[in-house]
Amino acid sequence: MSNKRIISIDLLRGMTVAAMILVNNGLEHSFAILEHAEWNGMTPTDLVFPFFLFIMGVSTYISLRKYNFAWNRQTVWKIVRRALLLYLIGMAMRWYGKWWNGTQWDFSTLRYFGVLQRIALCYLAAGLFAIGVKHKYTLPTVVILLVGYTIILLTGNGYVPDINQNIVGRIDLELFGYGHLYHGNPIDPEGLLSTIPAIAHTLIGFYCGKTLIDSLTPAKNKTSAPPSGAEAGAALYPIGAILTLLGYLLQFWLPLNKIIWSPSYTLLSCGFAALCLALLTSSPLSTLHSPLRKFFLVFGVNPLALFVLSGLLAITFSHIGVNGFVVTFARWLFTMPELQSLVFALFYVLVCWLVGYILYRRRIYIKL
């Protein structure tokens, strides 16, 4: 069952990373389900990043459990070092794109935040929490963070899609300047203030990780058989159902919004992620040796490396003519723009999978 537990987490992580690469590499006209909501609302694409943060929270519990959650120099440095590397890799990818454009020394438009930078900040906060605070305070901390963020949103025009009025955007604008922010949305979707609910999101994953491991750990002084996957899944189903219900109800007061990472969005996406992990853990899906299972495991065992690779390839291919060739091929196959976009995105998924498969076959697991 220990192996199955690990595989179920890897499978969900692999599905998430494959989906991240898919939705990040579409063309101008994609199917609606492969596009983010413009402001309020949520599409399937809006679940991808929160799923990754949730899984990172689960993995944080598992990895730091090996160190008995001890606050010591070694463990603190491990957490800080990994967070710093994640952040620097994110910044390096930004710089790489500027290098291709010949503006590598123009730091006035270098964006400070992004997906990897948010992952770094959330991991740092969750990791330090894990070794510095009693775990019985996990849910109270989540509540405090979400309630506090709700008050900030309600008192600071948090749902106004204007960077000059919305407090989430205003803080980024004042601290960093417009040139260092993302310009594809009314406000930066990975800004500083909206990292607060993202940290709460990661802590919910941490709590679910603890619940999962506790449910898989045989009770002391008992000779009965170890808990099964079905029992582990049963422990997560109620959590997922409650979070989903809370998020659904809360959206009528605080609409779903990925860009500001609204509290309803946090709860609903965490609920879906918990239910998916419960399903993978409790059902035979994670033990069936099928091509689809292996496909997602390739992404799941090297998630960071393949995600970074997809970003670097997207930048490189756009400058050496590969993208133009793929677009031409997609247009030869289909006349529908949405299908052309899907072919283009699947090309990146396939290329990253092929690299990942080589690593998988050679048992190479790239970790920070």
C-alpha positions as CSV (number, residue, x, y, z in Angstrom):
1,M,0.0,0.0,0.0
2,S,2.9,2.3,0.6
3,N,3.9,2.1,-3.1
4,K,0.3,2.6,-4.2
5,R,0.1,5.8,-2.0
6,I,3.2,7.2,-3.7
7,I,1.9,6.3,-7.1
8,S,-1.5,7.9,-6.5
9,I,0.2,11.2,-5.7
10,D,2.6,10.9,-8.6
11,L,-0.3,10.2,-10.9
12,L,-2.2,13.3,-9.8
13,R,0.9,15.4,-10.0
14,G,1.6,14.0,-13.5
15,M,-1.9,14.7,-14.8
16,T,-1.5,18.3,-13.4
17,V,1.9,19.0,-15.0
18,A,0.7,17.6,-18.4
19,A,-2.3,19.8,-18.2
20,M,-0.1,22.8,-17.2
21,I,2.0,22.3,-20.4
22,L,-1.1,21.8,-22.5
23,V,-2.9,25.0,-21.4
24,N,0.2,27.1,-21.4
25,N,1.1,26.4,-25.1
26,G,-2.1,27.0,-27.0
27,L,-2.4,29.4,-29.9
28,E,-4.6,32.5,-30.0
29,H,-7.9,30.6,-30.4
30,S,-8.3,27.7,-28.1
31,F,-11.3,25.7,-26.9
32,A,-13.1,27.4,-24.0
33,I,-12.2,24.7,-21.5
34,L,-8.5,25.4,-22.3
35,E,-8.8,29.1,-21.6
36,H,-8.7,30.9,-18.2
37,A,-11.8,32.8,-17.1
38,E,-11.3,36.5,-18.0
39,W,-12.3,37.7,-14.5
40,N,-14.9,36.1,-12.2
41,G,-15.8,32.5,-12.9
42,M,-13.8,29.3,-13.3
43,T,-12.9,27.0,-16.2
44,P,-11.2,23.6,-16.0
45,T,-8.0,25.4,-16.9
46,D,-8.3,27.4,-13.8
47,L,-7.9,24.2,-11.7
48,V,-4.5,23.3,-13.0
49,F,-2.3,25.6,-11.0
50,P,-4.2,25.2,-7.7
51,F,-4.0,21.4,-8.1
52,F,-0.2,21.7,-8.3
53,L,-0.1,23.8,-5.1
54,F,-2.4,21.4,-3.4
55,I,-0.1,18.4,-4.3
56,M,2.9,20.4,-3.3
57,G,1.3,20.8,0.2
58,V,0.7,17.0,0.3
59,S,4.3,16.3,-0.7
60,T,5.6,18.9,1.8
61,Y,4.1,16.8,4.6
62,I,5.5,13.6,3.3
63,S,9.1,14.9,2.6
64,L,9.4,16.8,6.0
65,R,8.0,13.8,7.9
66,K,11.3,12.1,7.1
67,Y,13.0,14.7,9.2
68,N,10.4,14.4,12.0
69,F,9.4,18.0,11.4
70,A,12.5,19.1,13.4
71,W,13.4,22.7,13.5
72,N,17.1,22.6,13.1
73,R,19.7,24.1,10.9
74,Q,19.7,21.3,8.4
75,T,15.9,21.3,7.8
76,V,15.5,25.0,7.8
77,W,18.3,25.3,5.2
78,K,16.7,22.5,3.1
79,I,13.5,24.5,2.9
80,V,15.0,27.9,2.3
81,R,17.5,26.5,-0.3
82,R,14.7,24.8,-2.2
83,A,12.5,27.9,-2.1
84,L,15.3,30.1,-3.3
85,L,16.2,27.8,-6.1
86,L,12.6,27.7,-7.3
87,Y,12.4,31.4,-7.3
88,L,15.7,31.9,-9.1
89,I,14.8,29.3,-11.7
90,G,11.6,31.3,-12.4
91,M,13.6,34.5,-12.7
92,A,16.1,32.8,-15.0
93,M,13.4,31.7,-17.3
94,R,12.2,35.3,-17.5
95,W,15.7,36.5,-18.3
96,Y,16.1,33.7,-20.9
97,G,13.2,35.1,-22.8
98,K,14.7,38.6,-22.7
99,W,18.0,37.2,-23.8
100,W,16.4,35.9,-27.0
101,N,14.8,39.4,-27.6
102,G,18.2,41.1,-27.0
103,T,17.0,42.9,-23.9
104,Q,18.7,40.8,-21.3
105,W,20.3,43.8,-19.6
106,D,17.1,45.8,-19.5
107,F,15.8,45.0,-16.0
108,S,13.1,47.7,-16.0
109,T,10.6,45.2,-17.5
110,L,11.7,42.0,-15.7
111,R,8.7,40.5,-14.0
112,Y,9.4,39.5,-10.4
113,F,6.5,37.1,-10.0
114,G,5.2,34.1,-11.9
115,V,4.2,30.5,-11.4
116,L,7.5,29.2,-10.1
117,Q,8.0,32.3,-7.9
118,R,4.6,31.7,-6.3
119,I,5.4,28.0,-5.8
120,A,8.6,29.1,-4.1
121,L,6.9,31.5,-1.7
122,C,4.1,29.0,-0.9
123,Y,6.6,26.2,-0.3
124,L,8.7,28.4,1.9
125,A,5.7,29.4,4.1
126,A,4.3,25.8,4.3
127,G,7.7,24.3,5.0
128,L,8.5,26.7,7.8
129,F,5.0,26.2,9.2
130,A,5.5,22.4,9.1
131,I,8.6,22.5,11.3
132,G,7.8,25.5,13.4
133,V,4.1,25.2,14.3
134,K,2.1,22.4,15.9
135,H,0.1,20.7,13.1
136,K,-3.1,20.9,15.1
137,Y,-3.1,24.6,14.2
138,T,-3.1,23.9,10.4
139,L,-6.8,24.5,9.8
140,P,-7.1,27.4,12.2
141,T,-4.2,29.0,10.3
142,V,-6.0,28.4,7.0
143,V,-9.1,30.1,8.4
144,I,-7.2,33.1,9.7
145,L,-5.4,33.6,6.4
146,L,-8.7,33.3,4.3
147,V,-10.7,35.4,6.7
148,G,-8.0,38.1,6.8
149,Y,-7.7,38.0,3.0
150,T,-11.5,38.3,2.7
151,I,-11.5,41.4,4.8
152,I,-8.8,42.9,2.6
153,L,-10.7,42.2,-0.5
154,L,-14.0,43.6,0.8
155,T,-12.4,46.8,2.1
156,G,-10.0,47.3,-0.8
157,N,-12.2,46.9,-3.9
158,G,-10.7,43.4,-4.4
159,Y,-13.2,42.5,-7.1
160,V,-12.7,45.6,-9.2
161,P,-10.8,44.7,-12.4
162,D,-8.7,47.8,-12.3
163,I,-5.1,47.9,-11.2
164,N,-5.4,51.4,-9.9
165,Q,-8.5,50.7,-7.7
166,N,-8.0,47.0,-6.7
167,I,-5.9,46.7,-3.5
168,V,-4.3,43.5,-4.9
169,G,-3.1,45.4,-7.9
170,R,-2.4,48.6,-6.1
171,I,0.1,47.0,-3.7
172,D,2.0,45.4,-6.6
173,L,2.0,48.6,-8.5
174,E,3.3,50.6,-5.6
175,L,5.9,48.2,-4.5
176,F,7.3,47.0,-7.9
177,G,6.1,49.3,-10.6
178,Y,4.0,48.6,-13.7
179,G,7.0,47.4,-15.8
180,H,7.6,44.5,-13.5
181,L,4.0,43.1,-13.5
182,Y,2.1,40.8,-15.8
183,H,0.1,42.8,-18.4
184,G,-2.2,40.2,-19.8
185,N,-4.9,40.6,-17.0
186,P,-6.3,43.6,-15.1
187,I,-3.9,42.8,-12.3
188,D,-0.9,40.4,-11.9
189,P,-2.4,36.9,-11.2
190,E,0.7,35.9,-9.2
191,G,1.2,39.1,-7.3
192,L,2.3,39.5,-3.7
193,L,-1.0,40.0,-1.8
194,S,-2.8,37.1,-3.5
195,T,0.0,34.8,-2.4
196,I,-1.8,34.9,1.1
197,P,-4.7,32.6,0.0
198,A,-2.3,30.6,-2.1
199,I,-0.3,29.8,1.1
200,A,-3.6,28.8,2.7
201,H,-4.2,26.6,-0.3
202,T,-0.9,24.9,0.2
203,L,-1.6,24.3,3.9
204,I,-4.9,22.6,3.0
205,G,-2.9,20.2,0.9
206,F,-0.5,19.8,3.8
207,Y,-3.5,18.9,6.0
208,C,-4.7,16.4,3.5
209,G,-1.2,14.9,3.2
210,K,-1.2,14.4,7.0
211,T,-4.7,12.9,6.9
212,L,-3.7,10.5,4.1
213,I,-0.5,9.3,5.8
214,D,-2.2,8.9,9.1
215,S,-4.9,6.8,7.5
216,L,-2.2,4.6,5.9
217,T,-0.2,4.1,9.1
218,P,-1.1,1.0,11.1
219,A,-2.2,1.7,14.6
220,K,0.4,0.7,17.3
221,N,-0.1,-2.5,19.3
222,K,-2.5,-3.9,16.7
223,T,-2.0,-7.1,14.7
224,S,-4.7,-6.4,12.1
225,A,-3.8,-5.9,8.5
226,P,-2.4,-2.5,7.4
227,P,-5.0,0.1,6.3
228,S,-6.0,-0.3,2.6
229,G,-6.1,2.3,-0.1
230,A,-9.9,2.3,0.2
231,E,-9.6,3.3,3.8
232,A,-7.1,6.0,3.0
233,G,-9.4,7.4,0.3
234,A,-12.4,7.2,2.7
235,A,-10.5,9.6,5.0
236,L,-10.1,12.2,2.2
237,Y,-13.5,12.0,0.6
238,P,-15.3,13.9,3.5
239,I,-12.6,16.6,3.4
240,G,-12.9,17.0,-0.3
241,A,-16.7,17.1,-0.1
242,I,-16.8,19.7,2.7
243,L,-14.3,22.0,0.9
244,T,-16.2,21.7,-2.4
245,L,-19.5,22.5,-0.7
246,L,-18.0,25.5,1.2
247,G,-16.4,26.9,-1.9
248,Y,-19.6,26.5,-3.9
249,L,-21.7,28.3,-1.3
250,L,-19.1,31.0,-0.7
251,Q,-19.0,31.9,-4.4
252,F,-22.4,33.6,-4.1
253,W,-20.9,36.1,-1.7
254,L,-17.3,36.0,-2.9
255,P,-17.2,35.0,-6.6
256,L,-14.7,32.5,-7.9
257,N,-11.7,34.4,-9.3
258,K,-8.3,32.9,-10.0
259,I,-6.6,36.2,-10.7
260,I,-7.1,37.4,-7.2
261,W,-7.2,33.8,-5.8
262,S,-10.5,34.4,-4.0
263,P,-11.3,32.4,-0.9
264,S,-14.2,30.6,-2.7
265,Y,-11.7,29.6,-5.5
266,T,-9.3,28.4,-2.9
267,L,-11.8,26.1,-1.2
268,L,-13.5,24.8,-4.3
269,S,-10.3,24.0,-6.1
270,C,-8.8,22.3,-3.0
271,G,-12.0,20.3,-2.7
272,F,-11.8,19.0,-6.2
273,A,-8.1,18.2,-5.8
274,A,-8.8,16.3,-2.5
275,L,-11.6,14.3,-4.2
276,C,-9.3,13.4,-7.1
277,L,-6.5,12.3,-4.8
278,A,-9.0,10.2,-2.8
279,L,-10.3,8.6,-6.0
280,L,-6.8,7.7,-7.2
281,T,-5.8,6.4,-3.8
282,S,-8.9,4.3,-3.1
283,S,-9.6,2.9,-6.6
284,P,-7.6,0.4,-8.8
285,L,-6.7,3.3,-11.1
286,S,-3.2,3.7,-9.6
287,T,-2.3,0.0,-9.8
288,L,-3.5,-0.8,-13.4
289,H,-0.4,-1.1,-15.6
290,S,-1.8,0.7,-18.6
291,P,-0.2,3.0,-21.1
292,L,-2.2,6.0,-19.7
293,R,-0.8,5.3,-16.2
294,K,2.8,5.3,-17.5
295,F,2.2,8.4,-19.5
296,F,1.2,10.4,-16.5
297,L,3.8,8.8,-14.2
298,V,6.5,10.1,-16.6
299,F,5.3,13.7,-15.8
300,G,4.7,12.9,-12.1
301,V,8.2,11.7,-11.2
302,N,10.0,14.7,-12.8
303,P,7.3,17.5,-12.6
304,L,9.5,20.5,-12.1
305,A,12.1,19.5,-14.7
306,L,9.5,18.9,-17.4
307,F,7.5,22.1,-16.5
308,V,10.7,24.2,-16.8
309,L,11.7,22.4,-20.0
310,S,8.3,23.2,-21.5
311,G,8.9,26.9,-20.8
312,L,12.4,26.9,-22.2
313,L,11.3,25.0,-25.3
314,A,8.4,27.5,-25.9
315,I,10.9,30.4,-25.8
316,T,13.5,28.6,-27.9
317,F,11.2,27.1,-30.5
318,S,9.5,30.5,-31.1
319,H,12.9,32.0,-32.2
320,I,14.4,29.1,-34.3
321,G,11.3,28.4,-36.5
322,V,10.0,25.2,-34.9
323,N,6.8,26.9,-33.8
324,G,6.1,28.1,-37.4
325,F,6.6,24.6,-38.7
326,V,4.2,23.1,-36.1
327,V,1.6,25.8,-36.8
328,T,1.8,25.0,-40.6
329,F,1.4,21.3,-39.9
330,A,-1.6,22.0,-37.6
331,R,-3.2,24.1,-40.3
332,W,-2.6,21.4,-42.8
333,L,-4.4,18.9,-40.6
334,F,-7.4,21.1,-39.5
335,T,-9.1,24.3,-40.7
336,M,-10.7,24.9,-37.3
337,P,-8.5,27.3,-35.2
338,E,-9.3,25.6,-31.9
339,L,-8.1,22.2,-33.3
340,Q,-5.0,23.9,-34.6
341,S,-4.3,25.3,-31.2
342,L,-4.8,21.8,-29.6
343,V,-2.4,20.2,-32.0
344,F,0.2,22.9,-31.2
345,A,-0.2,22.4,-27.5
346,L,-0.1,18.6,-27.7
347,F,3.2,18.9,-29.6
348,Y,4.8,20.5,-26.5
349,V,3.2,17.9,-24.3
350,L,4.6,15.1,-26.4
351,V,8.1,16.5,-26.7
352,C,8.3,17.0,-22.9
353,W,6.9,13.5,-22.4
354,L,9.6,12.0,-24.6
355,V,12.4,13.7,-22.6
356,G,10.6,12.7,-19.4
357,Y,10.3,9.1,-20.6
358,I,14.1,8.9,-21.2
359,L,14.6,10.1,-17.6
360,Y,12.0,7.7,-16.4
361,R,13.5,4.7,-18.1
362,R,17.0,5.5,-16.7
363,R,15.5,6.2,-13.2
364,I,16.7,9.8,-13.2
365,Y,14.6,11.9,-10.9
366,I,15.6,15.6,-10.9
367,K,14.9,17.2,-7.5
368,L,16.0,20.4,-5.8
